[in-house]
Amino acid sequence: MKEQMLEADYLIVGSGAVGMAFADTLLTETDATIIIVDKYQKPGGHWNVAYPFVTLHQPSAYYGVSSKELSKGLRDEVGLNKGLNDLASGAEVCAYYDDVMRHQFLPSGRVQYFPMCEYQGEGRFVSMLTGESWQVSVNRKTVDATYLKTSVPSTHTPGFSIADGVRFMPLNDLPKIDRPPSGYVVIGGGKTGIDACLWLLENRVDPDHIRWIVSRDAWLLDRQNTQPTDDFFASTIGSMAAQFEALAKAESIAGLFDNLEAAGVLLRLDPEVRPSMFHGATVSRQELNELRRIRNVIRLGRVERLEKDAIILEQGRVPTDTGQVHIDCSASAITNLEVKPVFAGDVITPQTVRSYQPVFSAAFIAHVEASYEGEAKKNQLCHVVPLPNHDTDWIKMMAGLMMNQYQWSQDKTLRQWLTENRLDGMSRMIRDASKDDAEKQAIIKRMKNNAMPAVAKLHRFMAELG
């Protein structure tokens, strides 16, 4: 079968959230032509295979592409997110990206989309359905929008062995249960494990029938502090001010986390257990209260083997039986934590340039690509904020974030872009704060007064961490 030749200014590998956000900004701000290649049948990346009850963990207003709103502009009136801004479901996210592709990207005449294709490198990709192959002549850059390698339970291979006869499933299969088991064992203490526990509790499973294996307790973020609307200014922007204050006042790393918890920036599952992990998982206070109803939390390290009568862990064993359902929530959302330059020759590798926001980061990187010259300048503006794993990674993450924010603040045109971009709600909230609103101005003043002392403490704590 003869290889077909194509030409475009940009070749984007991956039509997930990162690839779509990047392409959207290029379409809006340049006249570039784009080819998008993806292994899934529709845009949306890992959302195509996510568990059926998944939702966003932060408000929908911060997600999607810059040119099209995802949020319904509503507050949830029922459920564990009650009173806070809406969280799109997985089905809504998939429909949204399909709509963006079909009604914005393709009608532009500047985008060619090749789903169900495997990218093989060097501009070549092959159809997984027909075996056809294409070679792309890329005029400007190839964009690797798959670098962060998002992992989901349905495609994850567990890092432990499972004996024959053990009832085991990814949480995708929870809604398929058709007979009550003798109990549920949730394996994984991250956000996926949290979602599994909350789904069971919301569906009236007795909390005493749930055992939760948590290898490492995690610091959690309070979702109320991430709200994008002006009526949450005191909690959203106030939380930023509280983080600066917590740093400025801290005399030790342990004291810093005490300050962050006391200020309501960080939450934990059990007041008696000091977390050692931080992945940026976000919960509401209602969700946290529900999770605390589960009293049988097993903290004996990671699972090594599932046997028919016992769960073997790093630090011990607990009994089980074939009547129990063991639910795999051990997949890491992001499996590639290695940082590399965003701009390197003819390749762009989108990574997080703002904490917790890979989608905003992708749009920002595309804007820098479209608006600035020189690789050194572009990388200066797009310093990677490392994704967190251990608790002290909060310090490294905050240092990277504050460095970027300072760099961006020195560029008037870039400041304007940030306040006008849909995915950056916080800059706009600060800009629009009335000079006559004493409460808001007091919060902004707290931020300004504590910014430099916070930076000094970050440098000190970074040195302690080596």
Summary of the structure (lengths in Angstrom):
residues: 466
radius of gyration: 23.0
end to end distance: 55.1
largest distance: 70.5
contacts: 1524
relative contact order: 0.14
helix: 40%
strand: 21%
